[in-house]
Amino acid sequence: MDETVEIRAEDGSTARIALRGAEPISWQVEGHEYLWNGDLEHWNRSAPWLFPVVGASAGGEVQVDGRRYPMAQHGFARDLPFTVVGQSENSVSLSLSDDEATRAHFPFPFRLTIEARIAPRALDFRICVENPGETPLPYALGFHPAFPWPFADGERRAGGGYAVLFEEAERPFVPEVGAGGLLVRSERALPLDGARLDLDPELFTEALVFLNARSRSMRFEAPNGQAIAMRMDDFPHLAVWTKPTAPFLSLEAWTGHADWAGFDGELAERDSQRLMAPGATARHGIALAIDG
């Protein structure tokens, strides 16, 4: 088992953060677990951080100054050990910096710091991306937490009345996901009623990707009104994902997204990849809460 750090709130709520990937792997409120357990049968992760890309890269590679570098889907940060740089009873800060291994995939200096802070019925993350280098840093960041579905006692998954409620009404169309996880320019229609998406496992033949979403929060709501709420600071793209037979639902927040099918340009030209000036810092935030 990977080494973990536990943080605790005054009401007894706890969270465990793995040093590998700075990934939250447990969040318990009143003795109830609200993060997916990483069961290998369905999906072996709980809530990974995505960096320095989000989604698939065309050909499994990125191009920098004409040279191609291998790049796994969602980048490499989720698989690397972070270092604890600060800790208290209710918070921990973990950091990842470039080294020889990362530069074989992404030839840029960087520092990624993630602070997790727990409070009664809430778990917040403050994310800092720094460019200590002398050239612009092309980066994308994402958070990919999965929650048990059903998460409320006595409820069921299929036909059980669960829904995702967006802060604002969203377009009822999302881009299709093609071969290798690349986005394609055609769209599929969703049974989205303004801001409400009633959940059915059969919806999820692929991820539902809301590019340039209007919402800055969304709620995974049970029929009894209890909800897992997620608020995002500076994450313009959202996604909802599971597998038809998997007992979890993932709410995702991204600054970038997968390559479009047919893309063959430089990483800095990738649609939605951000360019950070030398010496600059970017800050992002995620706030989770249990309502009801």
Secondary structure by P-SEA (a helix, b strand, c coil): cccbbbbbcccccbbbbbccccccccccccccccccccccccccccbbbbccccccccccccccccbbbbbccccccccbbbbbcccccccccccccccccccccccccbbbbbbbbbcccbbbbbbbbbccccccccbbbbbbbbbbccccccccccccbbbbbcccccccbbbbbccccccccbbbbccccccbbbbbcccccccccccccccccccccccccccbbbbbcccccccccccccccbbbbbbbccccccccccccccccccbbbbcccbbbbbbbbbbbcc
